[in-house]
Amino acid sequence: MSRETIINVPKNNSSENVWITWYDALKSKFGRKKANSLFIANWDSQNGGGSDANTTTLRQHLQKKGRLDIKGGFAGEIKDKVFDVGNFLGDSITVGKYLGIGLGVVLLGGLGLFVYNLAKDPDKAVRIGTAVATRGMSEAVPKK
C-alpha cells in the first residue's frame, strides 16, 4: 500500500471501503498492533461508531485481519446476528445439497447394480430382491 493511502486519513463521512483500505495500509506498514492503535484513535476521534461506515463488512474485516473489535451499536449488533444466521443457513443449504447429491449417487448406483444383476442372472436377482423385501427372512429358511 502506498504512503498516500496512509496520509489520507478517513473522515466521519468516508465509506467503509476507505476505512478498510486505510487499515490494510496501516497494517502492512506498521504491523497489526500499531495499526490497531492508530485505527482506533482515528475511529474514535471521527465518531466512526456513529457513521455510515460502521457496517458488518468493516467489522468482520477488522476482526479477521486485525483481531480488532469495534462495536456496531444496537442496530449493528442486530445486523451482525442476522448476517450470521444468513451465513449459517447458506452453509447448511450447501452441505444439504452435496449430501443429497451423494445420496442420489448411492441410490442410483444400487439400482444400477440391481438392474445389471437382473439382466445377468435373473434367478439370483429375484432371490436378492426377495431377501431385501422380506428383510432377510427368505434366506433364513432352509431350502428343501
N, C-alpha and C positions, 0 to 999 in steps of 0.2 A: 504494500500500500504506500501511497505517496505522502510526502510531507504536507502537501496542500490539503489532503484529506484530514490530517490531524489538526492543522491550523484552522480549518473551517469548522469551528465548534458548533454543534447543533443548538438551535434555539427552541423555545417552547412550541412554536408553530411548525417545527421541522417534522417531516414524515418519519415513520418507523424505519424505512429503508435508509434514511440519512443517519439515524441513530445506530443502526446495525453496522453500516459501513464504517462509521466513525469508531465504534467499539472494536471492530475487527482490525482497523488500522492501529489503534492504540495497543491492542494485544500483540500484534506482530512486531511492533516497535519496542514496547516496554515490558512485555510479559503479562501474564494473567493477573497477578496481584496488583501491580501498578495500574494496569488498565482498569481493573475493577474500582480502585480508589478514585481514579480520575473520572470514570464514568459516573459513579455515584455522586461525587462532588458536583459535577455539572448537572446531572439529572435533578438533584435536589435544588440547586440554585435556579434552575429553569422551571421548577414545579412540573417536572415531567410526569409525575403521577396523575396530574390533572389535565394532561394534554391528550390530543388525539393519537399521539404516537404510542401511548400505553396500550398496546394490543397484545393479544395472545401470541402472535408471531414473534414480537420483540421479546416478551418474557420467556418464551421457550428457547429462543436463540441464546439469550444471556444465560439461561440455566444450563443449556447443553454445552456451550462454548467456554463459559467462564465460571460455571457453578455460582452464578450471581442471581440472587432472588430479589426482584423488585415487585412491589405489591401493585395489584391492579385495582384496588378498592373493591367495594362490594360488587359492583356491576362486573368488574374484570374477573373476580373470582367465579361468579356465576357463568360468565362466558367460557372461562377455562374449564369448568366442570362439564358444561355442555359439549365443549370441544373434545374432552377426554372420553365422554360417553360415545360420541360420534366415532372417534378413532377405534374404540373397543368394538362397537357394532360393525364397523367396516372390516376390522381384522377377523371378527367372528364369521362374517359372511364369506370372506376369502378362504378361511380354513374349512368352512362347511362346503364350499364349492369344490375344493380339492378332495375332501372326504367323499363327497357324492360321486365325483369322477372315479375315484378309486373303487368305491363300492360297485359302480356300474361296470367297471372293467372286470372285477372279480365275478359278478353275476353273469355277464356275457361270456366270460371265459369258461365258466362252469357249464353254461348252456351249450356253448360250442363243443366242449368235450363230450357232453351227453349226446348231442346230435351226431358227432363223429363216431362214438361208440355204437350208437344205434345203427348207423349205416354199415359199420364194420362187422358187428356181431349182434344181430337183433335179439337173440336169446339172452345174451349176457346183459344187454342194456335193459331188457324187460326185468330181469332179476334185480338189477341195481335199482331201477325205478320202483319196483315193489318193495325192496328193502327200505328205501327212503320214505315211501308212502306209509309203511307200517311201522316206521321208526325202528327198524331192525328186527322186528318180531318174526318176519317171514324167514329170516336167516337163522333164528334161534331154534326153530322147529326142525328136527332132523328129517331129511328126505328119505322116502322109502324106496 
